[in-house]
Amino acid sequence: MKSAAKFSVVLVTAPDLKTARALAKAALHTKLIACANLIPKMESHYWWQGKLESSAEVLLVLKTPRTRLAALEKLILARHPYDTPEFLVLPLSAGSGKYLDWLAASCVLAP
């Protein structure tokens, strides 16, 4: 098994599927991610401005090389409708070599 330390999984929530799709497509078109999984109909419960809130959201699970994290964060924060969007980075500790090779190749910018 190859080292997966060069890659991360990023979690981002969005208010709806249209926003989630737009964020995913923007990140894919700029080669900042290899893959985006959109998990709709997620129910979130959280504190916001001193009040307990709940809402339906879409969870984006983004796979990216660690070298692309800063640019990905910049893109998400610039295009996200929330005042304080979720952008959580989870480091990978292991993964199949073939998948990690694909992930790396998918985020290479064209010359």
trRosetta pair geometry for C-beta under 8 A, 3 or more apart (Angstrom, degrees):
i j d omega theta_ij theta_ji phi_ij phi_ji
1 4 8.0 -34 158 -30 101 99
1 94 5.5 16 150 -161 141 101
1 95 7.1 149 -171 70 104 29
1 96 6.7 -78 -127 -109 86 37
1 97 6.4 -158 -142 -41 38 86
2 95 7.0 -36 68 76 87 78
2 96 7.8 47 26 150 94 24
2 97 4.1 108 -14 -104 112 81
2 100 5.1 -133 78 58 131 150
2 101 7.7 112 6 -44 164 82
3 6 6.9 84 112 -8 96 91
4 7 5.4 -65 -177 45 76 108
4 92 3.6 -85 139 122 120 117
4 93 6.1 39 64 89 116 13
4 94 5.3 158 6 -126 128 7
4 95 4.1 102 -91 10 131 103
4 100 5.9 -129 -105 -97 77 132
5 66 7.8 -22 147 -21 58 142
5 91 6.8 8 -138 -178 61 112
5 92 6.9 -144 -83 78 26 77
5 93 7.4 29 -76 -119 72 39
6 65 5.8 -23 148 -146 91 86
6 66 5.7 -127 -174 13 44 106
6 67 7.6 -11 -172 -14 90 95
6 100 7.8 96 59 -168 107 116
6 104 7.4 22 109 -89 133 113
7 63 6.8 6 -179 -173 118 85
7 64 6.8 164 -153 91 76 35
7 65 5.6 -60 -100 -108 69 45
7 66 6.4 -130 -93 -30 15 79
7 92 4.8 1 84 21 92 135
7 95 7.1 -26 59 12 141 152
7 100 6.5 -140 -15 -133 146 92
7 103 5.9 29 -114 126 144 148
7 104 7.7 -101 -73 -66 114 80
8 63 7.8 173 89 -148 44 47
8 64 5.9 -20 63 68 85 82
8 65 7.8 59 17 163 79 12
8 66 5.4 96 -19 -86 108 73
8 69 6.2 35 38 -83 146 118
8 89 5.0 -11 179 -166 143 95
8 90 6.2 144 -167 71 82 46
8 91 5.6 -50 -106 -103 87 44
8 92 6.3 -152 -98 -13 31 87
9 61 6.2 -15 -171 -171 107 87
9 62 7.0 144 -163 74 53 49
9 63 5.9 -24 -104 -97 69 66
9 89 7.7 143 77 -158 44 48
9 90 4.5 -20 65 64 94 106
9 92 6.6 100 -17 -64 90 92
10 33 7.7 -104 37 -99 121 120
10 60 7.8 -7 104 111 86 96
10 61 7.7 149 74 -160 49 39
10 62 4.2 -23 61 64 100 106
10 63 7.9 -168 18 -73 79 20
10 64 6.2 7 -6 19 118 119
10 69 7.4 161 -74 -126 128 86
10 72 6.5 -166 -21 132 171 143
10 87 6.7 -15 -170 -162 110 69
10 88 6.8 152 -158 78 57 47
10 89 5.5 -21 -102 -100 80 65
10 90 7.4 -173 -80 20 30 75
11 59 6.6 -28 -157 -165 92 99
11 60 7.2 145 -157 79 41 62
11 61 6.4 -11 -101 -104 68 62
11 62 7.7 -166 -70 21 22 83
11 86 6.3 -47 117 139 87 118
11 87 7.8 160 78 -147 57 23
11 88 4.4 -10 53 58 102 103
11 90 7.0 55 -16 -13 101 110
12 23 6.7 -129 114 143 147 152
12 59 7.6 141 77 -161 44 52
12 60 4.4 -14 64 58 94 113
12 62 6.6 28 6 -8 110 120
12 76 5.7 -122 -115 -148 148 141
12 80 7.6 -125 -171 -97 121 133
12 85 6.5 9 -153 165 95 111
12 86 5.6 161 -138 89 43 86
12 87 5.9 12 -95 -96 91 61
12 88 7.9 -176 -66 24 49 70
13 42 7.4 -113 -129 80 106 136
13 44 6.5 53 -153 -67 158 151
13 57 4.5 10 -175 163 112 142
13 58 6.9 145 -160 74 61 45
13 59 5.7 -33 -101 -100 74 61
13 60 7.3 -171 -87 15 22 79
13 85 7.5 -168 60 -161 70 74
13 86 4.6 55 17 31 92 132
14 17 7.9 119 98 -87 123 17
14 19 4.2 -171 -179 102 122 110
14 20 4.0 -177 51 -69 148 79
14 23 6.2 -158 -80 8 138 140
14 57 6.4 144 69 -169 38 87
14 58 4.7 -24 63 62 94 99
14 60 6.3 57 -12 -23 111 110
14 80 7.3 -127 -108 -135 84 92
15 19 5.6 57 48 25 80 152
15 55 7.3 -41 -132 148 78 136
15 57 6.3 -60 -112 -118 30 76
15 58 7.6 1 77 17 16 89
15 81 6.3 -51 6 67 128 127
15 82 7.2 156 -41 -59 104 95
16 19 5.2 95 59 12 74 101
16 20 7.0 -139 101 -5 37 93
16 58 6.4 46 168 -9 11 119
17 20 5.4 -56 -142 40 34 114
17 21 6.0 36 159 -21 68 105
17 38 6.8 88 -135 163 80 139
17 40 5.4 -6 -80 -102 107 124
17 58 5.5 130 -84 -71 53 151
18 21 6.0 -55 -148 35 25 109
18 22 6.5 25 153 -18 61 108
19 22 5.7 -57 -149 36 31 112
19 23 6.3 29 155 -17 66 106
19 58 7.4 162 70 42 90 126
19 80 7.6 75 179 -136 119 60
19 81 6.2 -78 -124 4 141 117
20 23 5.9 -56 -148 37 29 110
20 24 6.2 29 154 -18 65 109
20 38 4.9 114 142 -132 132 120
20 40 7.6 -158 39 -85 159 81
20 58 4.0 -76 -47 102 150 140
20 60 5.4 -179 -151 -63 97 105
21 24 5.7 -56 -145 39 30 111
21 25 6.1 28 158 -18 66 108
21 38 6.8 -12 -73 -77 66 161
22 25 5.9 -55 -143 38 27 108
22 26 6.3 29 157 -20 62 107
22 79 7.0 -147 127 161 107 128
23 26 5.9 -56 -148 35 28 111
23 27 6.4 23 157 -14 63 109
23 36 7.9 165 104 -143 83 155
23 60 6.3 -89 95 -62 127 165
23 75 8.0 131 -154 132 76 98
23 76 6.2 50 -155 -120 118 77
23 79 6.1 162 -102 102 79 124
23 80 6.8 36 -95 -84 129 79
24 27 6.0 -62 -150 40 29 107
24 28 6.2 25 154 -17 66 110
24 33 7.6 -78 -150 66 64 145
24 36 3.6 -165 -137 94 110 165
24 38 6.4 -77 -45 -59 150 111
24 60 6.1 -161 -71 -133 98 126
24 62 7.5 -162 -114 -93 78 101
25 28 5.6 -56 -142 40 31 111
25 29 6.0 30 160 -20 67 108
26 29 6.0 -55 -143 36 26 109
26 30 6.5 9 162 -2 61 112
26 75 6.0 -180 129 176 117 122
26 79 6.0 114 46 -21 172 175
27 30 6.3 -68 -146 47 27 100
27 32 4.6 -88 -160 66 77 111
27 33 4.5 31 143 9 117 115
27 36 6.6 109 71 -61 126 129
27 62 6.4 -39 134 -135 163 135
27 64 8.0 -81 177 -79 122 126
27 72 6.1 45 -132 -133 114 92
27 75 6.1 144 -88 107 77 147
27 76 7.4 15 -71 -65 119 86
28 31 7.5 29 -179 -77 34 32
28 32 7.8 -83 -60 45 19 74
28 33 6.0 -56 -78 67 59 94
28 36 6.6 -96 -52 -5 108 116
30 71 7.5 -143 137 147 129 121
30 75 6.6 -169 50 -95 156 153
31 68 7.7 -121 123 -122 70 144
31 106 7.4 -174 -145 142 82 58
31 107 5.1 127 171 -153 85 50
31 108 6.8 -86 -171 67 140 22
31 109 5.3 175 68 -84 156 64
31 110 7.9 178 -46 -11 150 73
32 64 6.1 -14 152 -123 66 130
32 68 4.9 165 -152 171 65 124
32 71 5.6 -141 -114 105 117 106
32 72 4.4 151 168 -85 127 87
32 75 6.2 -154 -9 15 170 151
32 107 6.9 23 -163 -139 9 105
33 36 5.9 67 117 -56 149 88
33 62 4.7 -80 -119 -168 144 101
33 63 6.1 107 -165 66 92 50
33 64 4.7 -68 -106 -75 68 97
33 68 7.4 -173 -65 116 47 143
33 72 6.6 88 -52 -114 91 129
33 107 6.9 -60 -166 -94 5 109
34 63 5.1 -50 54 94 97 103
34 64 6.8 171 2 -91 79 45
34 102 6.9 117 -174 127 142 78
34 103 4.4 -142 9 -141 166 61
34 104 7.9 -18 -69 -19 140 18
34 106 3.6 92 -128 83 94 136
34 107 5.4 -74 -61 -43 85 94
35 62 7.4 166 89 -149 55 46
35 63 4.7 18 53 35 95 115
35 103 7.4 -70 2 -112 106 85
35 106 7.3 35 -36 116 77 163
36 60 5.6 -26 -164 -161 105 100
36 61 7.1 143 -160 71 50 51
36 62 5.3 -11 -105 -100 80 75
36 63 7.9 -149 -72 17 40 73
37 60 7.2 144 74 -159 51 47
37 61 4.2 -10 56 55 104 106
38 58 5.6 -4 -170 176 94 118
38 59 7.4 152 -157 79 44 49
38 60 5.9 -17 -101 -100 68 69
39 42 5.7 61 116 -49 100 118
39 58 6.6 156 75 -166 49 64
39 59 4.3 -11 57 58 108 99
39 60 7.9 -164 20 -71 77 24
39 61 6.9 51 -14 -13 111 106
40 58 4.9 -23 -105 -111 60 96
41 56 6.3 -35 -135 -158 43 112
41 58 7.8 35 -6 -93 35 69
42 56 7.1 129 69 -163 46 59
42 57 5.2 -44 75 74 99 77
42 58 6.5 130 19 -113 105 22
42 59 5.0 57 -18 -20 161 103
43 54 6.6 6 -179 -174 92 105
43 55 7.7 175 -151 91 56 29
43 56 6.1 -38 -98 -102 61 59
43 57 7.7 130 -114 23 14 79
44 54 6.6 172 90 -149 53 57
44 55 5.6 -13 59 61 98 74
44 56 7.7 139 16 -123 82 11
44 57 4.8 20 -10 9 124 128
45 52 7.2 3 -175 -176 90 93
45 53 7.3 174 -150 90 47 49
45 54 4.7 -14 -100 -99 73 94
46 52 7.7 169 92 -151 26 55
46 53 5.8 -23 69 63 73 92
46 54 7.6 137 19 -90 63 47
47 50 7.3 10 -176 -106 99 10
47 51 7.2 152 -153 76 62 29
47 52 6.1 -40 -97 -96 63 54
47 53 7.3 121 -130 16 15 86
48 51 6.2 -32 70 64 68 79
48 53 4.7 -11 25 4 115 137
62 72 7.1 163 133 -169 149 140
63 103 5.7 -88 142 -131 121 120
64 68 4.8 -115 178 77 114 118
64 69 6.5 141 109 -76 130 63
64 72 5.7 -30 -126 -52 173 157
64 103 7.9 -166 -111 -179 13 107
64 107 6.5 109 -144 -96 67 150
65 68 5.0 86 65 5 83 103
65 103 7.1 147 -58 138 78 99
65 104 6.2 76 -75 -112 121 68
65 107 5.3 -162 0 81 110 156
66 69 5.6 -18 -162 -21 48 119
66 91 7.7 17 -88 -118 120 86
68 71 5.5 -64 -166 50 63 109
68 72 5.5 68 137 -30 86 108
68 107 5.8 -101 -37 -175 154 137
69 72 5.6 -60 -143 38 29 112
69 73 6.2 30 160 -20 67 105
69 89 6.2 28 -140 -110 130 143
70 73 5.9 -52 -148 34 28 111
70 74 6.5 31 152 -20 62 107
71 74 5.6 -53 -149 35 33 115
71 75 6.4 34 153 -19 65 105
72 75 5.8 -55 -149 36 32 111
72 76 6.3 28 156 -16 67 107
73 76 5.9 -56 -144 39 30 108
73 77 6.1 24 161 -14 66 111
73 87 5.4 96 -126 174 88 151
74 77 6.1 -59 -143 41 24 106
74 78 6.2 22 159 -19 62 114
75 78 5.9 -63 -146 38 25 109
75 79 6.2 -6 167 4 64 116
76 79 6.6 -77 -143 48 23 92
76 80 5.5 28 166 -38 66 118
76 85 6.2 -151 147 112 101 149
76 87 5.7 140 95 -96 145 120
77 80 6.1 -47 -125 22 23 115
77 85 6.2 -163 -105 43 58 125
77 87 7.0 -45 -59 -37 91 149
80 85 3.9 3 137 -66 162 150
82 85 4.4 132 64 -75 117 70
82 86 7.9 25 69 -4 160 64
92 95 5.7 -9 174 -29 137 119
95 99 5.6 -105 163 81 108 117
95 100 4.9 124 97 -57 120 106
95 103 8.0 4 132 1 155 144
96 99 4.5 79 68 11 95 107
96 100 6.8 -173 86 -7 46 88
97 100 5.8 -60 -144 40 29 108
97 101 6.2 33 157 -22 66 106
98 101 5.7 -51 -149 33 29 113
98 102 6.6 30 152 -18 62 105
99 102 5.6 -54 -151 36 33 112
99 103 6.3 37 150 -23 66 104
100 103 5.4 -47 -144 33 34 116
100 104 6.4 34 156 -17 64 104
101 104 5.9 -56 -150 37 29 109
101 105 6.2 24 155 -14 65 111
102 105 5.8 -60 -143 41 29 108
102 106 6.0 31 158 -26 66 111
103 106 5.9 -59 -148 32 25 113
103 107 6.9 7 160 -7 60 111
104 107 6.5 -75 -156 40 28 100
104 108 7.3 44 149 -45 63 97
105 108 5.9 -37 -158 -2 40 119
